[in-house]
Amino acid sequence: MALLFTSIRVTKMHRELVKLRACQGDFTFVLGKTNDAVDDMATLVREFSADGRQLVHALGDKIDEARQAIMEIEARGLAAEPGRNVVPCTDDESAEPLRSKPKLHSH
């Protein structure tokens, strides 16, 4: 009886060990793929960060150029209008040029 009981238990343990080894192989495979994916993500983040910095600098330069062009256009337009004085903005390039109020003529 004891031999039969032991044989049944050993057979069950053997099946569980086979399942465990199969699961361990799957786990190792998935873990390896996960590690590769994390490495790829880290590389992409580094590349994106570098590309993002370059893009931000390029956009900043274009914004500065656009602001300067707007200021020049406004200065030319205001200088052409009689009764307006344009004071160039030197402290803050992003600020609009200062304008004097147009003179109202009373009739």
RAWO-V545177 format. One record per residue. N is the residue number from 0. D_LAST is the distance of its C-alpha to the last C-alpha in Angstrom with 2 decimals. Layout:
N | D_LAST
N | D_LAST
//
This chain:
0 | 125.68
1 | 124.02
2 | 124.11
3 | 122.45
4 | 119.75
5 | 119.13
6 | 118.97
7 | 116.36
8 | 114.22
9 | 114.53
10 | 113.53
11 | 110.44
12 | 109.50
13 | 110.02
14 | 107.63
15 | 105.02
16 | 105.39
17 | 104.91
18 | 101.72
19 | 100.54
20 | 101.13
21 | 99.23
22 | 96.33
23 | 96.47
24 | 96.23
25 | 93.21
26 | 91.64
27 | 92.25
28 | 90.69
29 | 87.60
30 | 87.30
31 | 87.46
32 | 84.75
33 | 82.58
34 | 83.08
35 | 82.08
36 | 78.93
37 | 77.94
38 | 78.49
39 | 76.35
40 | 73.55
41 | 73.67
42 | 73.41
43 | 70.45
44 | 68.65
45 | 69.17
46 | 67.95
47 | 64.94
48 | 64.05
49 | 64.18
50 | 62.23
51 | 59.66
52 | 59.14
53 | 58.63
54 | 56.18
55 | 54.16
56 | 54.02
57 | 53.01
58 | 50.27
59 | 49.02
60 | 48.87
61 | 46.94
62 | 44.45
63 | 43.92
64 | 43.45
65 | 40.92
66 | 38.92
67 | 38.97
68 | 37.85
69 | 34.95
70 | 33.87
71 | 34.15
72 | 32.19
73 | 29.37
74 | 29.43
75 | 29.27
76 | 26.48
77 | 24.34
78 | 25.24
79 | 24.04
80 | 20.50
81 | 18.22
82 | 17.08
83 | 20.10
84 | 23.32
85 | 26.58
86 | 29.30
87 | 32.62
88 | 34.60
89 | 38.05
90 | 39.62
91 | 39.55
92 | 39.39
93 | 38.80
94 | 35.53
95 | 32.23
96 | 30.50
97 | 28.15
98 | 24.46
99 | 21.57
100 | 18.58
101 | 15.72
102 | 12.81
103 | 9.64
104 | 6.49
105 | 3.79
106 | 0.00
//
